[in-house]
């Protein structure tokens, strides 16, 4: 077993990191939870502020991470609704940040977007010497353009201008920026004016030691052994294209007369109720299951039991440059997938998925059907997917890059490694190796 010499580095052990996330509760937010675990394993103290999930307590400690939670805001509707949501969450977060500080002062604050509003909180805490890390999960101006198109009204142009200003202020406040891929990194450098040395790519790679195929002991509810199951995993917002899944199912079942296919849709979002209504209108209720919010165990069971993963995200200013977690999660479970052709999705999957032109539902359906009818192709893509997920996309190297951001800010060097009390010889240090060869003992 490898461990740091003399225990945890003392410089790290004195560093308390506060992570702020508004989009999802922790540990449901897989990326943020993996980040927390990486910091704890390195010896940092970690606290998180986030909204509550259903049934969550206001305060938790899980695996060494202290989690402070507040009641989520009501579902936002319209511009005023989103404004009230952002203000409410900001105030609740600011109050909890004071509570975290009273419990244990923190040295670094990390904010995960959306939204791009916590730069102001960071500036307030910078007066006490707290440094700010911006973990950019979304491009909010592109999100606006993807959902509403190029604005023509005065109100629309004003909203887009506000989003661009908020992003600019976040970049200007950040001491370091963490980007989910090279496309985001390029935008942080060019549009955000960030020093390239201060922008680090940390992909949202799956932990493939945990996310891996498993053979279910009993069939999943609603899953027949004689059927092929199509699966979708992710947020169900206007920009996510989940209605395409229903269109594909409608064509396969009613248009092409297939009786051997069903679908499971895991996730939640603004469009969930509309999708459920549309499913009923298409006469697919007996063949499509909506699970709602899904935890890791349910995700693992369904991705292990499914036949094909679906990535229906259309080519938009946001989606083209965003890394789709669902794609990598399908790959981790050796699940072949079909996707509309997006720049960063190709970076993730390479030749381990089938790609079709964005918006071409007929071509998407054809690709799905080709996989349903060709078990050898399914096996080929599944093996490629799992291998790439484990060897290229795995969280382990991403974790190292993430922790290095904090180590660099804290001027922490690499700790020498030990195995059962014996320290490894540094093979990159000729003097150390020479000393070892001459003495076969301690330096």
N, C-alpha and C positions, 0 to 999 in steps of 0.2 A: 504494500500500500504506500503510495507516494504522498508526502506531506511537506509543508514548508518547514525549513530548518528553524529550530527554536520557536516553533509555533507560528502564529500569525504575525506578519510584519507589523511592528508597533505603529508605524506611520499610518497604515491602513486602519488599524484597530481603533484609532482615535477619531476616525472620520465617519460622520453620520450623514447619510444621504436621504433627502426627502424627495419622493417621486409623486407627481401629481398627474392623475388621469381622470378625465371626465366622461369619456365615451363608453366605458364598460367598467363593471366592478372587477376587483382583483380578489381571487386569482383567476377569474373567468377570462380576463384579457391575457391570452397565452404569451404574447411577446413580452408584456410588462412583467408577468410572473417569472418568465425565464431570466429576464434582466435582474429582477430582485434576487433570485437564487444564485446567479453568477456573482453578484456583489457580496452576498452573505458568505458564499464559499471562499471568497478572497479575503474576508475578514472585515468588510465594511458593516456598519450598522445601517439598517434600512427601515424607513417608515414610508407608508403609502397613504395618500388621501384619495378617495374615490367615492362614487355613489354606491348606495346599497343595492344588492340584488335581492330578489324575493326571499324573505325570511332571514336575511343577514342581520347580525347584531351591529351595533354602532362601533364596537371596538373588537378586534380580533388579533391574535398573534398566531401565525402559521409558519412553521419551519423557520423560526427566527425572524420573521418579518412582522413588524407592527403595522396593523392596518386600521386607519381611522375612516369611518364611513358616515355619509349623510344621506338623508332621504332624497331620492332623485326628484328632479323637477317634473311637473305634469308634462304630458306629451305636447310638444310645441306645434303650433299651427300658425302659419303665416309669419311675416317679418316681426310683428310685435311679440308673438309667442316665442320665437327664437331669441329675441333680445331679452325677454324676461327670463328665459332659461339660462342664458349666459350670465346675466347679472346675479341670479339666484345662486348658481353653482359657484361663481367667483366669490361671492360673499361667504358662502358656507365653507369653501376651501380656505379663504383667508382666515376665518375664525379658527378652523382646525389647525392651520399652520402655526398659529399662536399657541395652541394647546400642545402641539408636537414640540415646539421650542421649549415650553415650560417643562415638559417631561424630560427632554434631552436636546440641547442646542444642536442644530445641524449646520454643516459646512457647505453643502452643495444641494441645490434644488434642481430637479429635473422635471420638466413639463412635457407631457406627451399630447400632441394635438390630434384631432380637433377638440376645441377651437383654439385659435391663436390669440388668446386673451390673457394668458398668465404671465406675459412679459412685464406687465405693470406690477404684479405681485412680486416678481423677481427683482424689479428695480427697487421696490421698498426694502426687501431683505438684503439687497446688495449694500445698503447703508451699514449693515452689521457685518459686512465682509463675506456674505454668502455668495458663492459663484453659481452660474446658471448654465444648465445643459438643456438644449432644445432637441428633443427626440421627435423628429418630424415624421408622422405616420401618414399624413395627407397633404395635398396641395389644395388649400381651400379656395383660391381663385379659380383653379381648374375644376374643382368640385361644383362651384356655382355655374360655370360655363357648361359643364356636362349636364347639369340638371335643367337649366333654364335657357341655354343658348346665349349668343351674344346679345346683351341688353340693348333695347332701342328706346325704352322709356327713361325719363329722368330718374325715376325711383330705382330702376334696375341698374343704371350706370352708377348711381350713388352707392348702392349696396356693394357692387363689385369694387368700387374705389375704396370703400371701407375695409373690405377683406384684404385688398392689396396693401393697404396702410397697416393693418394689424400684423400681417405677415412681415412687412418691412420692420416694424418695431420689434417683433420677436427676434428676427435675425440680428438687429442692431444691439439687442440686449444680451444675446447669447455669448458665453465664453467659449463654448464648443457646440457644434451641431452634429447630431447623429442622423444619417440618412438611411432609408431602407434599401436603396439601390443606387446605381451609378447615375441614373437619370435624375433622381432627386438631388444627388450630390452636385451634379452639374448646375442645377437650378440654384442651389444654395450659394454656389460660388459666383455664378454670373448675375443672377437676379438679386441675390441677397448680399453680394459683396463680401462674402466670408473668405478669410484666408484659407486656401486649400489645405494647409497643414492642420486647420482646426475643424475640418469636416471629415467624418469617418463613416464609411459604409458598414452598417450592421444589418444584414438581411434577417428577415423574420423566419429563419430556418427552423424546421421541426426538430425536436429531440428524437432522433430515430431509434434511440435505445428504448424509448417508451412508446412512441407512435410507430407501431409495427403491426403487421397482420396477425390476427389471432383467430383460432378456430372456435366458433361459438359452440357451446355445449347444447343449447336448445335454439331453435329458429327464432329470429326476431319477430315480435308481434306484427302481423300483417305481411310478413315475408314468406312466400311459398318457395319450396325447394325447386319447383318446376318453373319458376319465373326468373327473369332477369330483372334486377333492380337498378334503376338509374338514381343517382344521389346528387343532391346539391347541398353545400355547406357554406353558410356565410350570412352576411347582413342582407336584408331584403328591403333596399331602398330604391328610389326611382332610377338611380344610375347603375343598378346591379343587374338589370335585365332578367330577373327571375321569371317574368312572364313567358320568356322564351322556352323555359322548361315545360310549361303547360302547353304551349303551342306544339312542341316536339311530341309530347305525349298524345295530344289530340290527333296529330297526323299519324303516329304509329298505330294507335288503337282504332280510331274511327276512319282515318283515311286509308291506311294500309292493312287494316284488319288483323293486326297482331293481337294475340291473346296471351302472350308469354312475357309481358313487360309491366312493371309498376314503377313507382317513384317514391322516394323519401326526400323531403325538403327540410333541412335542419337550419334553424336560425329565426331571427325576428327582425323587425324594422318597420318603417313607416308604411310599407306596402303589404304587410302580412294579411290584413283583413281583406284588402282588395283582391289579393291572390286567392284567398280561400273562397271568396264569392265567385271569382272567375272560374275556379276549379269546378264549382257546382254548376255554373252555366254550361260548361263543356261536358258535363256528365262524367266527370273523372273522380268523383268522391270515393268510389270503391277501390280506386287504383293509385291514388296519391295520398300520402301521409304527411301532414305538417306536424313536426315535433315541437315547434316553438324553441325557446332557449335550450341549448344542448350542452351538457357538461362533457368532460373528457371521456368518461366511461361510455356514455351513449354514442358519442362520436366514434369512438373506437369500435364499438359493436357494429354500427351501421356501415362504416367504411370497410370493415372486414367482410361484411356480408354482401355488399353491393357488387355490381358487375362493371359499371361505368360511372365515372365522375363527370359532372357537367360544369363547364365554366362559361356561362352565358353573357358575361360582361361585354357590352358593346364597345367599339373603338370610339373613345371620347378623349378630350384633352386630359382628363384625370386618369382614366383606366389605362390608356396606352403607356403611361409612364409609371404606373403603380404595380408593385409586386403583389400578386394575388395569393394570399395565404392558402386559400382552398386548393390551388394547384399543387403546392408543395405538400400539403397534407394528404391529398390523394396519392401523390407519389410515394410518400412514406409508407402508406398502406398497400403499396404494390397495386394500385388501382389505375387502369388505363383511363384516359380522359379525352374529352372533345372540348375544344375551345375556339372562340372567335380569335382571329389572328391579331394579337397585341404585342407590342415591342417587348415589354418586360416579361410577359408570359412566355414568350419564346426563349428569353434568357433563362428563365427558370426551368422549363421543360425540355428545351431543345428537341430531340427526336423521340421523346418519350410520350408524346401526345399527338392527336390529330388536330390540325388547324384548318379552319374554313373562313372565307371572307366575312367580315363583320356584318351582321344583320341578315345574312342569307340563311333563313330558317330551314329552307329546303335542303341546302347543303349540309347544315348542322344535323338534320334528321338523317340524311344519307350516311353521314359519318358514323352516327350512333348505330344505325342499322348494320353498317358494314362490320362494326365490332361485335354486335349481337350475333351475327351469322358467321363470324370467323374466329373460332377459339384460339387458333394459332397466332393470329395477330394480337388478340388480347394478351396472350402469354408473353409475346415478344415485347409489347409496350409496357406491360406490368414489370417485367424483369429490368428493362432499361430504367423505368421510373424509380424503382426501389434502389437500384444501384446508384443512380445519380443523387437521389435524396440522401443516401447514407454517406457517399464519398465526396459530394460537392456542396450540397445545400444544408447539411446537418448543422445544428445549433452550436456544436462544440467550437469550431473555429470562429463563428460569429460571437460567441461568448467571450473568447479571448480578445477579440478586437474591441468589444464593448468595455470590458474591464480595463483594457489598456488606456482608454480615454480617461478614466478616473485615476488610474495610476499616474498618468502623465500630469494631470492637474495637481496631484498630491506629491509629485516628485518621488514616486515609489519605484524602486528598481525591482527586477525579478528576484524572487527569493530562491536560494539554492534548494534543490530537491533532495529528499532523503528517502531511502527505502529501508523500512524496519530499523531506523536509527543510523544507517550508513549514508553519508552524503555522496551523491554522484560526483565524479571527476568532471570538470568543465573541459570538454573535448575541443572547444573553440579557443581555449587559452593555452598556447604552446608552453608557457612557463609553468602553469599549473600541471599540465600533463607531464612535462619533463621532471618536475619535482616528484610527482607520483611514481614515475618509472624508476627514478633513482632510489626512492625510499620505500615504495610500496606502503606508504603510511600517510599520516596527516601532513598537510602542507605546513 
